[in-house]
Amino acid sequence: MVDVHQHELVPDHTVLDPAEIETVLEEYSIKKTDLPKIKRKDKACPGDAAVGDVIEITRDSRTTDQATVYRLVVD
């Protein structure tokens, strides 16, 4: 079976710890539930992610070199 995390087109996905989550939420003045969602069963979702976790996705960008987005893990 192919590990999609190793594919060059799949950006880095990292599970944030609670302190990092609070920093992100404060920075954007939002609630956790306001974040875009990612399904727990998504192949790109890290294996150690649980429902309710926040994932940081860092991808290459033509305009800003790297773009960081956040997703809330849902069932």
N, C-alpha and C positions, 0 to 999 in steps of 0.2 A: 504494500500500500504506500502511496506517495504522501510524504509529510508536507502539507501546503505551507507550513511556516518557513520551510527552506527555499521556497520558490522566490525568484528575484522580483516578481511583481507583487508579492504580498508585503505590505509595509510592516514595520515593527509594531507589535501589540504588547503592551505592558499593563499589568494589574497595579493600580495605585493603592498605597496604604491609606488609612483613614486621615492622617495629617495632610497628605498630598491632596486628597479629595476635598477637604475643607478649604485648602488654599485655592483650589480651582473654583469652587463654588463661590467663595468670597470675591475672587478676582472678577468673575462675570456677573455677580449679584443674582444668582439663580439658585433654585432648589435642585436636588439630585434628580427628581422626576422630570425636570425640564430638559435634561440632556437627551440627545438622540439615543435610540436603543440599538442594541445588538443582541441577537438571540444566543443563548448559551450553547446551542447546538451548531452555531456557525463554525465552519471549518477553520476560519482564521482566528477564532476566539481562543485565547490561551487555555491550556488544559487545567490550570489551577484556578481559573475564574469561576466564581459562584454567582448565583442570582443575587443582585443587589450591589455587586462590585462595579467599579468604574474602570474602564480600559482607556489607556492613553495610546493613540495611534499616531505614529510619526511617519510621514510619507514625504517623498521628494516633491518639490514644487518648482515650477519654472520661474515664478515671480519672487518667491521668498526663500529659495534654497531648500527649506524644510517647512512643512506645515504640520501642526499638532492639532488633533481633534480628540474629543472625548466621547465615549459611549457608555451608557448604563446597560449592564447585563440583565436580560430578562429571560423568562422561561420560554 
